[in-house]
Amino acid sequence: MQEEPHKGGASGVRSYRLHGVTVPARPLEAALYLVATPIGNLGDITLRALETLAGADVLACEDTRVSRVLLDRYGIPTRPYAYHEHNADEVGPKLVAALEQGKSVALVSDAGTPLVSDPGYRLGQLALSAGCKVVPIPGPSAPLAALVGSGLPSDAFLFAGFLPVKDKARRDRLGEFARVDATLIFFESPHRIAATLAAAAEVLGDQRQAAVCRELTKTFEEFRRGSLAALAAHYAANPQVKGEIVLVVGPPTEPAVPEIADVDALLAALAREMPAGKAATEAARQTGLPRRDLYQRLIAMKAGDGD
């Protein structure tokens, strides 16, 4: 990373291009600017974001090749510097040093809002710890785009990032969210969406409403809505999925938490018919309680029976 800040194009004037017109960018005060960028459609960039990207002394990004596409689209000659999880320990302190020297630093992710499921969180913490000002420049966000397009309740929601890759860990994690009274939002790989939907239907309830939101804001944007059971069946039959996916799952509809005695009776009955792990999974599906807690309770019950 160079020590000298960007001084603009050949004329030295910082600017961006909008509808064929060159627009000068105003100087920025020293601060870390967290700039949201498009998640697909480059037309979703905000005017404030363009001015910030053009006016910043230093621009940090996950992948310079990805950011260069956006910068070229809007005629911003700023040279971006890579800041990602593999070089954060080295580059982060340099960016904070630039802030302490009175420079403005803009941070962008490959797409969407920085710090949301990307390594920018570490830089934000470093800047705040050093007493530097942090300024959010709001804009595109995949979780919010998926939420508002899903048709599911948006008064309360929980963004949980990526689920674990391994099946048991994924089911345990889903079990932790089973009784959360909010719409759940996950990022998921197209290669795992079928398995995740199958696990979600089993752990959260097969009739719980959900939406698979694919390629948001892009040419082949798709919202597929329905119950977890219906969505799981669709993707099991059509496993060749492409593109970036956000999975949105509606809140639970079962109002009452069962009594402990009823839970114990259910666990005992299920354990007579199947192994403990499967019994806990089935009990979680029927009660909405976390599978991990039910499994531990079942093991404790068996240990007590052996005394």
C-alpha positions in Angstrom: 0.0 0.0 0.0 1.4 3.4 -1.0 1.9 6.1 1.5 0.8 8.9 -0.7 -3.0 9.5 -1.1 -4.7 9.5 -4.5 -4.6 12.9 -6.1 -7.2 12.4 -8.9 -6.7 12.0 -12.6 -4.3 13.9 -14.9 -5.7 17.2 -13.8 -5.4 16.3 -10.1 -9.1 16.9 -9.6 -11.0 14.2 -7.9 -14.2 13.4 -9.7 -16.7 10.8 -11.0 -18.7 10.5 -14.1 -22.5 10.4 -14.1 -24.6 10.2 -17.3 -21.6 11.3 -19.3 -21.0 14.4 -17.1 -17.9 14.7 -15.0 -18.8 15.7 -11.4 -16.2 17.1 -9.0 -16.0 15.3 -5.6 -15.8 17.4 -2.5 -12.9 16.8 0.0 -13.7 14.4 2.8 -12.8 14.8 6.5 -10.5 12.3 8.0 -12.7 9.2 8.8 -13.2 5.6 7.8 -16.1 5.5 5.4 -17.9 2.2 5.1 -19.4 2.4 1.6 -22.2 0.1 0.4 -21.8 -0.9 -3.2 -24.2 -2.7 -5.7 -24.9 -6.4 -5.1 -25.4 -7.0 -8.8 -26.9 -4.1 -10.7 -24.2 -1.3 -10.9 -27.0 1.2 -11.3 -27.9 0.8 -7.6 -24.9 2.9 -6.5 -25.9 6.0 -4.5 -24.7 9.5 -5.4 -23.1 9.8 -1.9 -21.2 6.6 -2.4 -19.8 7.8 -5.7 -18.7 11.1 -4.2 -17.1 9.2 -1.3 -15.2 6.7 -3.5 -14.0 9.6 -5.7 -13.0 11.9 -2.9 -11.3 9.4 -0.5 -7.6 9.6 0.0 -7.3 5.8 0.3 -9.7 3.2 -1.1 -9.6 -0.3 0.5 -11.5 -3.2 -1.0 -11.8 -7.0 -0.8 -10.8 -7.7 -4.5 -9.3 -4.9 -6.6 -10.5 -6.5 -9.8 -14.1 -6.5 -8.6 -13.9 -2.9 -7.4 -12.2 -1.8 -10.6 -15.3 -2.7 -12.6 -17.4 -0.3 -10.6 -14.8 2.4 -10.5 -14.3 2.3 -14.3 -18.1 2.3 -14.8 -18.3 5.7 -13.1 -14.9 7.1 -14.2 -13.2 7.1 -10.8 -9.4 6.8 -11.3 -8.7 6.0 -7.6 -6.3 3.1 -7.2 -7.9 0.6 -4.8 -5.8 -1.3 -2.3 -6.6 -4.9 -1.3 -7.9 -5.5 2.3 -9.2 -9.0 3.0 -9.0 -11.7 5.6 -5.6 -12.9 4.4 -3.8 -9.6 4.7 -5.9 -7.8 7.4 -3.2 -8.1 10.1 -0.7 -6.3 7.8 -2.9 -3.8 6.0 -5.3 -2.9 8.8 -2.8 -1.0 10.9 -1.5 0.8 7.8 -5.1 2.0 7.0 -5.5 3.2 10.6 -2.2 5.0 10.4 -3.5 6.8 7.4 -6.6 7.9 9.4 -4.4 9.1 12.2 -2.4 11.2 9.7 -5.6 13.0 8.8 -6.5 11.1 5.6 -9.9 9.8 4.5 -10.2 6.1 4.0 -13.1 4.4 2.2 -13.8 0.7 2.6 -15.9 -1.4 0.2 -16.7 -5.1 0.0 -17.1 -7.0 -3.2 -20.8 -6.4 -3.0 -23.3 -4.9 -0.6 -22.6 -3.2 2.8 -19.1 -3.6 4.4 -18.9 -5.4 7.7 -21.9 -7.6 6.9 -20.4 -11.1 6.6 -17.0 -9.8 5.5 -13.6 -9.0 7.1 -14.3 -5.3 7.3 -15.5 -5.7 10.9 -11.9 -6.0 12.0 -10.9 -2.7 10.4 -13.9 -0.9 11.9 -12.9 -2.2 15.4 -9.3 -1.0 14.8 -10.4 2.4 13.7 -12.8 2.9 16.7 -10.1 1.6 19.1 -7.7 4.2 17.8 -10.3 7.0 18.3 -11.0 7.5 14.6 -14.3 8.5 13.2 -16.3 5.9 11.4 -19.0 7.0 8.9 -21.5 4.5 7.2 -22.5 5.3 3.7 -25.7 3.2 3.4 -26.9 1.5 0.2 -27.4 -2.0 -1.2 -27.7 -4.9 1.1 -28.4 -8.5 0.1 -30.1 -9.5 3.4 -32.5 -6.5 3.2 -33.2 -6.9 -0.5 -34.1 -10.6 0.1 -36.2 -9.7 3.2 -38.4 -7.1 1.5 -38.8 -9.3 -1.7 -39.6 -12.5 0.2 -43.1 -11.5 1.3 -42.3 -12.7 4.8 -42.8 -10.6 8.0 -40.2 -7.8 8.3 -41.1 -6.3 11.7 -38.4 -8.4 13.4 -35.6 -10.3 11.6 -32.3 -12.0 12.4 -29.4 -12.2 9.9 -27.4 -15.3 10.7 -24.8 -15.3 7.9 -23.7 -18.7 6.6 -24.8 -22.0 8.2 -22.2 -24.7 9.0 -21.2 -26.9 6.1 -21.4 -30.3 8.0 -24.9 -31.7 8.4 -25.0 -32.2 12.1 -23.5 -28.8 12.9 -26.0 -27.2 10.5 -28.9 -28.9 12.1 -27.7 -27.9 15.6 -27.4 -24.3 14.4 -30.8 -24.3 12.9 -32.2 -25.8 16.2 -30.8 -22.8 18.1 -33.0 -20.5 15.9 -36.1 -22.7 16.1 -38.0 -20.6 18.6 -36.7 -17.2 17.6 -39.8 -15.1 17.1 -38.4 -13.4 13.9 -37.8 -13.9 10.3 -34.4 -15.7 9.7 -32.0 -14.7 7.0 -29.1 -16.9 5.8 -26.5 -16.8 3.0 -26.2 -20.1 1.3 -24.2 -21.7 -1.5 -26.1 -23.0 -4.5 -24.3 -26.4 -4.0 -25.8 -26.7 -0.5 -29.2 -25.1 -0.8 -31.0 -28.4 -1.3 -29.4 -30.0 1.8 -30.0 -26.8 3.9 -33.7 -26.7 2.9 -34.1 -30.4 3.8 -32.5 -29.8 7.2 -34.5 -26.7 7.8 -37.7 -28.5 7.0 -36.9 -31.2 9.5 -35.6 -29.0 12.3 -37.8 -25.8 11.9 -41.0 -27.5 10.6 -41.9 -28.5 7.1 -44.8 -26.1 6.8 -42.8 -23.0 7.9 -42.9 -20.4 5.1 -39.7 -19.4 3.3 -38.2 -17.9 0.2 -35.1 -18.7 -1.8 -33.8 -15.4 -3.2 -31.3 -16.0 -6.0 -29.2 -13.5 -8.1 -30.7 -10.5 -6.4 -30.7 -7.3 -8.7 -29.1 -9.3 -11.5 -30.5 -10.3 -14.9 -31.8 -13.7 -13.7 -33.1 -12.6 -10.3 -35.5 -15.2 -8.9 -37.7 -15.4 -5.8 -39.1 -18.9 -5.1 -41.5 -18.8 -2.2 -43.4 -21.6 -0.4 -43.2 -23.9 2.6 -39.8 -25.4 3.6 -41.1 -28.8 2.5 -42.1 -27.6 -0.9 -38.9 -25.7 -1.5 -36.8 -28.7 -0.2 -38.7 -31.0 -2.7 -38.1 -28.5 -5.6 -34.4 -28.2 -5.1 -34.0 -31.9 -4.4 -35.5 -32.5 -7.9 -33.6 -29.6 -9.4 -30.1 -29.7 -7.8 -28.3 -27.8 -10.6 -28.5 -24.3 -9.1 -26.4 -21.3 -10.0 -25.8 -17.9 -8.5 -25.7 -16.3 -5.1 -28.5 -17.2 -2.7 -30.2 -15.7 0.3 -32.5 -18.0 2.2 -35.3 -16.3 4.2 -37.4 -18.3 6.7 -40.5 -16.9 8.3 -41.0 -16.9 12.1 -42.5 -19.9 13.9 -46.3 -20.1 13.9 -46.6 -22.6 16.8 -47.5 -20.4 19.8 -47.0 -22.5 22.9 -43.9 -24.1 24.3 -44.7 -27.6 25.5 -44.5 -28.6 29.2 -41.3 -30.3 30.3 -43.3 -33.5 31.3 -44.8 -33.6 27.8 -41.3 -33.2 26.2 -39.9 -36.0 28.4 -42.8 -38.3 27.4 -42.3 -37.5 23.7 -38.5 -38.1 24.0 -39.1 -41.4 25.8 -41.6 -42.6 23.1 -39.3 -41.6 20.2 -36.2 -43.2 21.8 -38.0 -46.5 21.9 -38.3 -46.4 18.1 -35.1 -44.8 16.9 -31.5 -43.8 18.0 -31.1 -40.9 20.4 -29.9 -38.5 17.6 -32.8 -39.1 15.4 -35.2 -39.0 18.4 -33.9 -35.6 19.3 -34.2 -34.4 15.7 -37.8 -35.5 15.5 -38.6 -34.0 18.9 -37.1 -30.7 17.8 -39.3 -30.8 14.7 -42.5 -31.5 16.7 -41.8 -29.1 19.5 -39.7 -26.3 18.0 -37.2 -26.7 20.8 -33.4 -26.8 20.1 -32.3 -30.2 19.0 -29.1 -29.9 21.1 -31.0 -29.3 24.3 -33.4 -32.2 23.5 -30.5 -34.6 22.8 -28.8 -33.7 26.1 -32.0 -34.1 28.0 -32.6 -37.5 26.4 -29.1 -38.7 27.3 -29.6 -37.5 30.9 -32.9 -39.4 31.0 -31.2 -42.6 29.8 -28.4 -42.1 32.4 -31.1 -41.7 35.1 -32.8 -44.8 34.0 -29.6 -46.7 34.4 -29.0 -45.7 38.1 
